[in-house]
Amino acid sequence: MIGGNLDIQTFLKYFARIATLLLVLPLHESAHGLMAKWLGDDTAQRQGRISLNPFVHLDPFGSILMVLGGFGWAKPVEVNPTRFKNYRAGYAMTALAGPVSNLLASFVSALAFAIILCFRSGQEAYIRLITNQLDTMSCLLMLLQFLIIVNIGLALFNLIPVPPLDGFNILRAFIPEKCDRWVYQHQREITYVFFALFLLMNFVPTQYSPLARASEYLYRLMMKAVLWIPDTFGA
C-alpha cells in the first residue's frame, strides 16, 4: 500500500511538471511578449509568440530538463529593445514579466489549495494526504502543492542573473555597458559553465542547495499568505 502511494506521488510530481510545461511555460513566454508589446515592441506578436499554444514555445532540451529535473525553459521570445522608449528599463521589465507570471501561477494554485481547505471534505482530504492515505481529493491537494513548488522553482531559476536567463536581462539594466558587452561576447562560455554547475548541484543535498532553500522559504511564505482563508472561513 505504501509503495502504491509512493508511485502515485511520483506520478503526480511528473504530471505537475508536464502540466507546467504545457500550461505555464506558454504563459511565461506570452508574458514576455505582452510586456514587450505594451512597451512598444510587437515582434513577439508578429511571430505568433503571444499564444497559450505550447507547441509554439517548446524547446526540446529545455522541455526534457523540465520533466526530468523540474527546471527548464522554452524558446526565448525575441525582443527588439530599440523600440522601447527606455532601452534598458524596457528590456528589464520584459524579462521580469516571465518570472512574475510563474509566481502568479503558483499563488493561484496556493489559493485553490486554501479554498479547498475551507470545506470539511477538503480538511479530511488533507489529513489523508499527510497520513499517506491517498484518494482523489487528497491527490488533487498534492497536485496543487507540486504546482506551487514547480512554479516557485521556475521563477527563482529564471531569476538567476546568468545569460540567457531572465535574471541576467534584468541585471543588464543596472550594470555598466562595458560589462554588458563583455558578458554578451562570452555568453556561450558562461552559459555552458553555468549549466554544468547546475547539473552538478543536483547531486548536492537539498539542505546545501541555495535554490532549494530559497524555494522552500518562498513556498512557506506563499502558504502563509493564503492559509488565513481556511483559518477564518473554514468549516
N, C-alpha and C positions, 0 to 999 in steps of 0.2 A: 504493500500500500504506500509506504513512504517512497519507494523507488518510483512508483507511478506518479506520485505528486511531484517529485523532483523532475520527472520527464515533462510534466505539464508546465512547471516553472521555466524549464529550458525552452519549451515551445513558445510560451508567451513572451519570453525575453526576445527571441528571434522574430516573433510576429511583430512586436513593438518596433524593432529596428526596421523591418520591412515596411511597416506602416509609415514610419518616419521617412524612409527613403522615397516612398511613393506619394505621400501626402504633405509632409512638412518641408522636405528639401525643395520641392517646387514652390512652396510658399516663401521659403528663404530667398531663392533666386528671383522670384517675382517681386519681392520686397525691394531688392536692389534695383530692379528695372523701374519699379514705380517711383522710388525716391529720385532716381536719375531723371525720370520724365517730369516730375514735379519741379525739379531744379533746372529744367530746360533742355535736357538731352533725351531724345526719343529713339536712340539707337536700339535699345533693347526691345522697344515696342515694334520697330520696323523689322527686327529679326525674329519676331514671334516669341520672345523670351518672357514676356509678361503673360504667363499662362500657368494653370494648375495641372496641365498635362505633363506627367513625369517624364515622358519619353523625349521631350524637347530639352530636358535638363540633365539627364543621367550621364555620368562619366563612368566608364566600365570599371576602372581600377578603384575610384572613389566609392563606387557602389559596393564592390566586393568588401572593401575595408569597413564600410558602414554596417554590412550584415554580419561580418565575422568579428569585428572589434568594437562596434558601437560608435566609431568615429569615421567620418568620411566627408566627401564633398561632391558637388555636381559640377557641370561645366560652368566656368566663370561667365558671368554676364558682361558683355562688352560695354564699355562706357567711354564716351568722348568728353573728357572733363573740360576741354576748351570751350564747350558750350555752356558751362556753368558761369554764373556771374563772378563767383569766387572759386577759382580752380581748386585750391587745397581744401577749403571747408566743404565744398560740394562733393569732392571725392570721399572725404571722411564720412560725411553724412550718408552717402550712398552705401559705403562699406558697412556702417553701423546698422543700417536697416535690416540686414540679414540676421545677425545675432539677436537683435531685438525681436524679430518675428519668432525665433526659436523660444525665447523667454516667454513671449505671449502664448505660444502653443503649450508650453509647459504649465503656465499659470491657468489656462483654460482646463487642462487635464486635472490640475490640482483642485480647481473649483468644482469640477464634476465629481471628483472624489469626495469633497467635503459635502456636497449636496446629497449624495447617496447616503452619507453617514447621518443625515438628518432624520432618516426613516429607521424604524426599528429593524426592518428586514436588512437594511444596509449595515446597521451596527452588528447584527447577528452574523452577517456575512464577513465582517471584518474580524470578528472573534474566530470564525472558522479559518480565515486567512492566516492569522498569527499562530493558530494552533495546527496549521498544516492539514486542515480537513477541507479540501478544496471542492467547490461546486461552481455552478455557473456564475452566481453573483460574486463570490469571492474571487473567481478568476477575472471577472471584469475589474474589480478593485486592483488586483495585481497588475493587470494590463495597464491601467491608468497610472500606477506607480512607475512602471517601466517607461511609459511615455513621458512622464515628468522627468525621470532621470536621464533618458536619452536626449531629450531636448535641452536640458541644462548642460549636459556634456557637450553637445554640438555647439551651443552658444559659447561656452568657455573655450573650447578647442579653436573655434574660428576667431576668437579674440586674442589668441597668441600672436604677438607682434613679429611674425616671421613671414616673408613672402612665400607663397601667394595668398596667405590667409587674410581675412578681413582686418584683423588686428593691425597688420603692418600698414594697410591702406588708411587706417585711422591714424596711426602714428605719423604717417607722412605729412599730415597737416601741421605737425609740431617740430619736426627735425629740420636742420639746415638743408638747403637744396644740394649742396656738395655731398652730404652724407646720403641723401636720397639717390643721387646719381650713382654713387659707388655701389649701393645695395642693388640698384637696378642692373648695373653692369655685371654683378656677381650673383644675380638672383638664382640661377640654376644651381650653382655650387652650394649656396646657402640652403636652398630647398632640399637638396639631396642629403646634406648633413643633418638637417632638422628631422626629416622623416626617418633616417637611420636611427637617430637618437630616440625618436618617438616610438619606433618599433621595439627598441631595447627597453624602454620604460614599461612595456607590457610585462616584463619579467621582474619588475620591481614590486615588492609587496605594497598593497594598497595604502598602508599607513605612511609609506615614504613617498608616495606619488603626489606631487603638488596639485596636479589636475584632479585626481580622485578626491583629495581632501577638500579642494575648493568646490567640487561638485556636491560633495556630501554636505558641506556647510550651506551652500545655496539651496539645496533640497530641504534642509531643516528650516531655513528661513522662509522658503515659499510655503511649506506646510503650516508654519505658524501664522502666515498671512491669511490662511483660509480656514483653519480649524476652529476659529472662533464661531463660525457659522453653525456647525452641529452642536457646539457647546451652548450656543444661545437658543437655537431653534430646534434642536434635536428632540426626538421622541423621548 
